[in-house]
Amino acid sequence: MPKALASVQSGTIRLWEIPSAKLKIVPL
């Protein structure tokens, strides 16, 4: 997996940590 893609996914996961905790939705 390219570093850019990995960083984007990790960034997305971080951004969705709180919303997913409230909505109980796991980001793809």
PyMOL Python script that loads the backbone (N, CA, C, O; Angstrom):
from pymol import cmd

cmd.read_pdbstr("""\
ATOM      1  N   MET A   1       0.848  -1.207   0.000  1.00  0.00           N
ATOM      2  CA  MET A   1       0.000   0.000   0.000  1.00  0.00           C
ATOM      3  C   MET A   1       0.878   1.248   0.000  1.00  0.00           C
ATOM      4  O   MET A   1       1.768   1.384   0.839  1.00  0.00           O
ATOM      5  N   PRO A   2       0.628   2.157  -0.937  1.00  0.00           N
ATOM      6  CA  PRO A   2       1.406   3.403  -1.014  1.00  0.00           C
ATOM      7  C   PRO A   2       1.305   4.202   0.275  1.00  0.00           C
ATOM      8  O   PRO A   2       0.275   4.183   0.948  1.00  0.00           O
ATOM      9  N   LYS A   3       2.374   4.901   0.614  1.00  0.00           N
ATOM     10  CA  LYS A   3       2.374   5.700   1.850  1.00  0.00           C
ATOM     11  C   LYS A   3       1.264   6.748   1.824  1.00  0.00           C
ATOM     12  O   LYS A   3       0.606   7.002   2.832  1.00  0.00           O
ATOM     13  N   ALA A   4       1.073   7.346   0.656  1.00  0.00           N
ATOM     14  CA  ALA A   4       0.050   8.393   0.535  1.00  0.00           C
ATOM     15  C   ALA A   4      -1.326   7.824   0.872  1.00  0.00           C
ATOM     16  O   ALA A   4      -2.089   8.428   1.626  1.00  0.00           O
ATOM     17  N   LEU A   5      -1.635   6.659   0.307  1.00  0.00           N
ATOM     18  CA  LEU A   5      -2.932   6.045   0.546  1.00  0.00           C
ATOM     19  C   LEU A   5      -3.069   5.662   2.011  1.00  0.00           C
ATOM     20  O   LEU A   5      -4.129   5.838   2.612  1.00  0.00           O
ATOM     21  N   ALA A   6      -1.993   5.140   2.580  1.00  0.00           N
ATOM     22  CA  ALA A   6      -2.013   4.730   3.982  1.00  0.00           C
ATOM     23  C   ALA A   6      -2.269   5.934   4.889  1.00  0.00           C
ATOM     24  O   ALA A   6      -3.054   5.857   5.833  1.00  0.00           O
ATOM     25  N   SER A   7      -1.597   7.043   4.589  1.00  0.00           N
ATOM     26  CA  SER A   7      -1.760   8.241   5.412  1.00  0.00           C
ATOM     27  C   SER A   7      -3.169   8.795   5.267  1.00  0.00           C
ATOM     28  O   SER A   7      -3.747   9.290   6.234  1.00  0.00           O
ATOM     29  N   VAL A   8      -3.718   8.715   4.071  1.00  0.00           N
ATOM     30  CA  VAL A   8      -5.086   9.195   3.843  1.00  0.00           C
ATOM     31  C   VAL A   8      -6.070   8.352   4.633  1.00  0.00           C
ATOM     32  O   VAL A   8      -6.985   8.885   5.261  1.00  0.00           O
ATOM     33  N   GLN A   9      -5.885   7.034   4.605  1.00  0.00           N
ATOM     34  CA  GLN A   9      -6.794   6.143   5.327  1.00  0.00           C
ATOM     35  C   GLN A   9      -6.685   6.370   6.828  1.00  0.00           C
ATOM     36  O   GLN A   9      -7.697   6.426   7.525  1.00  0.00           O
ATOM     37  N   SER A  10      -5.453   6.501   7.329  1.00  0.00           N
ATOM     38  CA  SER A  10      -5.260   6.719   8.762  1.00  0.00           C
ATOM     39  C   SER A  10      -5.864   8.059   9.168  1.00  0.00           C
ATOM     40  O   SER A  10      -6.452   8.177  10.242  1.00  0.00           O
ATOM     41  N   GLY A  11      -5.718   9.067   8.312  1.00  0.00           N
ATOM     42  CA  GLY A  11      -6.287  10.383   8.591  1.00  0.00           C
ATOM     43  C   GLY A  11      -7.802  10.314   8.612  1.00  0.00           C
ATOM     44  O   GLY A  11      -8.453  10.931   9.456  1.00  0.00           O
ATOM     45  N   THR A  12      -8.361   9.553   7.669  1.00  0.00           N
ATOM     46  CA  THR A  12      -9.812   9.407   7.611  1.00  0.00           C
ATOM     47  C   THR A  12     -10.328   8.697   8.853  1.00  0.00           C
ATOM     48  O   THR A  12     -11.351   9.073   9.423  1.00  0.00           O
ATOM     49  N   ILE A  13      -9.596   7.659   9.260  1.00  0.00           N
ATOM     50  CA  ILE A  13     -10.005   6.911  10.453  1.00  0.00           C
ATOM     51  C   ILE A  13      -9.980   7.828  11.670  1.00  0.00           C
ATOM     52  O   ILE A  13     -10.879   7.778  12.509  1.00  0.00           O
ATOM     53  N   ARG A  14      -8.948   8.664  11.763  1.00  0.00           N
ATOM     54  CA  ARG A  14      -8.837   9.576  12.909  1.00  0.00           C
ATOM     55  C   ARG A  14      -9.990  10.572  12.917  1.00  0.00           C
ATOM     56  O   ARG A  14     -10.546  10.890  13.968  1.00  0.00           O
ATOM     57  N   LEU A  15     -10.340  11.061  11.719  1.00  0.00           N
ATOM     58  CA  LEU A  15     -11.423  12.044  11.624  1.00  0.00           C
ATOM     59  C   LEU A  15     -12.763  11.403  11.988  1.00  0.00           C
ATOM     60  O   LEU A  15     -13.672  12.067  12.486  1.00  0.00           O
ATOM     61  N   TRP A  16     -12.863  10.090  11.727  1.00  0.00           N
ATOM     62  CA  TRP A  16     -14.140   9.405  11.954  1.00  0.00           C
ATOM     63  C   TRP A  16     -14.213   8.740  13.322  1.00  0.00           C
ATOM     64  O   TRP A  16     -15.225   8.127  13.660  1.00  0.00           O
ATOM     65  N   GLU A  17     -13.141   8.857  14.115  1.00  0.00           N
ATOM     66  CA  GLU A  17     -13.130   8.180  15.421  1.00  0.00           C
ATOM     67  C   GLU A  17     -14.308   8.624  16.288  1.00  0.00           C
ATOM     68  O   GLU A  17     -15.063   7.786  16.781  1.00  0.00           O
ATOM     69  N   ILE A  18     -14.471   9.930  16.476  1.00  0.00           N
ATOM     70  CA  ILE A  18     -15.552  10.444  17.329  1.00  0.00           C
ATOM     71  C   ILE A  18     -16.933  10.251  16.686  1.00  0.00           C
ATOM     72  O   ILE A  18     -17.844   9.749  17.345  1.00  0.00           O
ATOM     73  N   PRO A  19     -17.107  10.639  15.412  1.00  0.00           N
ATOM     74  CA  PRO A  19     -18.418  10.460  14.770  1.00  0.00           C
ATOM     75  C   PRO A  19     -18.826   8.986  14.747  1.00  0.00           C
ATOM     76  O   PRO A  19     -19.991   8.666  14.982  1.00  0.00           O
ATOM     77  N   SER A  20     -17.886   8.096  14.468  1.00  0.00           N
ATOM     78  CA  SER A  20     -18.223   6.676  14.401  1.00  0.00           C
ATOM     79  C   SER A  20     -18.596   6.158  15.786  1.00  0.00           C
ATOM     80  O   SER A  20     -19.431   5.263  15.917  1.00  0.00           O
ATOM     81  N   ALA A  21     -17.981   6.720  16.807  1.00  0.00           N
ATOM     82  CA  ALA A  21     -18.288   6.311  18.177  1.00  0.00           C
ATOM     83  C   ALA A  21     -19.724   6.699  18.517  1.00  0.00           C
ATOM     84  O   ALA A  21     -20.425   5.973  19.222  1.00  0.00           O
ATOM     85  N   LYS A  22     -20.150   7.851  18.008  1.00  0.00           N
ATOM     86  CA  LYS A  22     -21.507   8.318  18.295  1.00  0.00           C
ATOM     87  C   LYS A  22     -22.522   7.607  17.393  1.00  0.00           C
ATOM     88  O   LYS A  22     -23.573   7.160  17.853  1.00  0.00           O
ATOM     89  N   LEU A  23     -22.186   7.510  16.098  1.00  0.00           N
ATOM     90  CA  LEU A  23     -23.110   6.906  15.144  1.00  0.00           C
ATOM     91  C   LEU A  23     -22.960   5.396  15.096  1.00  0.00           C
ATOM     92  O   LEU A  23     -23.800   4.691  14.537  1.00  0.00           O
ATOM     93  N   LYS A  24     -21.858   4.901  15.700  1.00  0.00           N
ATOM     94  CA  LYS A  24     -21.563   3.465  15.702  1.00  0.00           C
ATOM     95  C   LYS A  24     -21.469   2.945  14.281  1.00  0.00           C
ATOM     96  O   LYS A  24     -21.995   1.879  13.959  1.00  0.00           O
ATOM     97  N   ILE A  25     -20.782   3.723  13.420  1.00  0.00           N
ATOM     98  CA  ILE A  25     -20.581   3.315  12.026  1.00  0.00           C
ATOM     99  C   ILE A  25     -19.082   3.152  11.779  1.00  0.00           C
ATOM    100  O   ILE A  25     -18.289   4.022  12.139  1.00  0.00           O
ATOM    101  N   VAL A  26     -18.707   2.048  11.173  1.00  0.00           N
ATOM    102  CA  VAL A  26     -17.293   1.801  10.896  1.00  0.00           C
ATOM    103  C   VAL A  26     -16.959   2.312   9.502  1.00  0.00           C
ATOM    104  O   VAL A  26     -17.546   1.854   8.521  1.00  0.00           O
ATOM    105  N   PRO A  27     -16.012   3.265   9.397  1.00  0.00           N
ATOM    106  CA  PRO A  27     -15.630   3.800   8.092  1.00  0.00           C
ATOM    107  C   PRO A  27     -14.962   2.732   7.238  1.00  0.00           C
ATOM    108  O   PRO A  27     -14.211   1.901   7.748  1.00  0.00           O
ATOM    109  N   LEU A  28     -15.232   2.755   5.964  1.00  0.00           N
ATOM    110  CA  LEU A  28     -14.643   1.763   5.050  1.00  0.00           C
ATOM    111  C   LEU A  28     -13.187   2.084   4.786  1.00  0.00           C
ATOM    112  O   LEU A  28     -12.521   1.364   4.041  1.00  0.00           O
TER     113      LEU A  28
END
""", "prot")
cmd.dss("prot")
cmd.show_as("cartoon", "prot")
cmd.util.cbc("prot")
cmd.orient("prot")
